[in-house]
Amino acid sequence: MGENLSIGIDRPLAFLRGGVLVSDVARFAMLPAASAWAIILALPFFVGPIDVCTARPIGEDLVSRYLVPQLLWILMVTAMMVPLAAPQIKILAARSPTVRRSRSVSLFLFGFLLRWICVGVGIAAAADLIGWPQSSNRMSVSVLYLAAATWQLTEFKKRALNRCHHVAPARALGRAADRDAMCNGWLHGRYCVSSCLLTMLPVSTSKLGPVAMAAVFALLLAERADHRPKLGLSAFVLFLLWINEMA
Amino acid sequence: MAARIRRNVWKLDRSDETLAWYGKAVAALIRRPIEDPSSWRYLAAVHGTPQGMATPASARGYWDQCQHQSWFFLPWHRGYLASFEATIAKTVKDLGGPADWALPFWDYSESLSTERNARLLPSAFVERTLGDGSPNPLWSRRARAPGGNFELDDTAVSTGALRFTNFTNSRPGVPSGFGGPETGFNPGGGDNGGIESVPHNRIHVKIGGDSGFMSDPSTAALDPIFWLHHANIDRLWEVWRNQGPQFQDPSDERWLTSVVFQMHDGDGRPITFRCADMLDTTKVLHGYTYEAVPVAQEAELESVEMAMAGGARPEFGGESEGPVVLTGPTTKADVVLVPPSGLEAATAEPRHVYLNLENITGAGIPGDYLVYIDVPDDDQPTASFIGVMTTFGLERASDKSLSHGGSGLSQVFEITELASQLKLSEANVSRLKVTFVREGVAKADADAPAELADYAAVQRKPANVTVGKISLFYD
């Protein structure tokens, strides 16, 4: 099968088509995301019980307080966010010379993840100041779920989601290509953060761990894949997750 | 009931009343409130609504549904035309007209030797008033064109798209076939299929001019000629399919059944349809056929042989040094060429060469651009025409708040023959000059039918166009 690619609305579900295993999407988006998922699921078996879905400190020393949480955060956004950028990755790869394809996509991913890393650092810094919401604290968990569900129903969410379908032009040769790839990744990261961050936050306090991650990932993937995203349904699923948290 | 027969508007007898009844029905529909699914404004809103027009809750999922730059372009518009035709036909019947009224088509591509008026707007649409001095319901806000002559040249009415043997194509860097690129539900943005680009887009902007209804997808269906234009595009789909067994619609379930569209029938009842329901015109809603769907004129049609999905990936061959802002009547841009470097370049001579115009964004109604290429260091520069960059739907495709994210339009031209003449794939040719010549748009009438005056009052943004990148691909 050939690759499904169009400049307009190129829906991520297209990468479920045959032949995808050899496509750029598989190499550049699915492989890193699948690896991140594998590590997240395997980590508790190697290091014992660990809250893998947060950017929160796991200890008082510098490494436990800052470095490990950020690494976990990067794992989480790689697992959940990189697949959502599949259409942009496909187009960038397709429009790059063969010899530069990996380089351009890597720079795009670097810019994209850098945006999320900055957000993770920001969340950690803010939470350091005001205190981390605890999963045992029903009030803080409920507030985050309520905010996420409400966000799904706003016009702002719809607009932010629409922007996630933007594909910026990128040059393919020389330093300009490197700059464009990274800047486009950074820009797409901004659109992605705007649309998804509030939906991601409840995951960071969830006691459901990877189950909550998987559920929210499915929501985010579905809303990207559908021209008429059922954001009300997303809000309802978040409500069900909240019920589970409270149970 | 037998299928309705859609006839060529320029072949109607003088005594034929098809257009007279059409006018009466339009006048009736235009008086209905916009909330009524059988009203003129509701039907137009199904195609698109001007920015700022609120969609009532009852119309969600019905308005702003037009499919452009997509492989759904033809089937969606087929369903749309059938819905419209059913509404008009019912109104005609209710007004005492014939029970078998069918929408005529305007075949502006017909040879002038067989129909010298083919490129003129049918006369019933030209005058503002009827013989009795009353407003002509078929008149609309259009480019000023004395006698209905919109100066439709060969580049506007070309049916070259019929030579595509593939309906769609999703490989990067190559044209999207006859019908358009594979997409999900797509209200615009990306590259046009061959038939959508020319004649569809060209006719829209030629008729609409700088501010007429036809120039903008959000108002186009307010003009009664829109429907005859689209009936012709729909007819050309039948012509394309009738050329031979190699001209096949997609058999992919994602095209046939995965997307459901919704509209209303002639009685105002909601209906749904999929592409699979649009393949046999005699079974589309009330059913219809076209009068004399001609086969291709050429005995042996030279088809545009397209690399189908599953072929090798086209290889990048060059790009412009940045975005190209189209200012003034002529804009020139250089494309830096690189030798094909990938595995795909194993053959010495590329089978196909494509020039891509990516991320065409802008505002207003700039009109179309004639595109030429040349090698700048050639001793005797003689720019060669490669095609028309159409801009119908530009503003909508550039709107970041819409569901395509504002990536703009794109366009692909096959330049294989010229590339061979210019020796583009040889190492000593380092640059290609691309010239955009603005065709300009005719000034449109300032006023509109009285009932639609509020649409005409919308201020248009000044026209501007930027081509995000020009690139070259070898296949």
Interface residues (C-beta under 8 A of the other chain):
Chain A: M1 G2 E3 N4 L5 S6 I7 G8 I9 D10 R11 L13 A14 I91 A94 R95 S96 P97 T98 V99 R159 N162 R163 C164 H165 H166 V167 A168 P169 A170 R171 A172 L173 A176 Y191 A225 D226 H227 R228
Chain B: G61 Q69 S70 S170 R171 P172 G173 S176 P181 E182 T183 G184 F185 N186 P187 G188 G189 G190 D191 M308 A309 G310 G311 R313 E315 F316 E319 E321 G322 P323 V336 V338 S341 G342 L343 E344 E358 N359 A397 K400 S401 L402 S403 H404 G405 G406 S407 G408 S410 G468 K469 S471
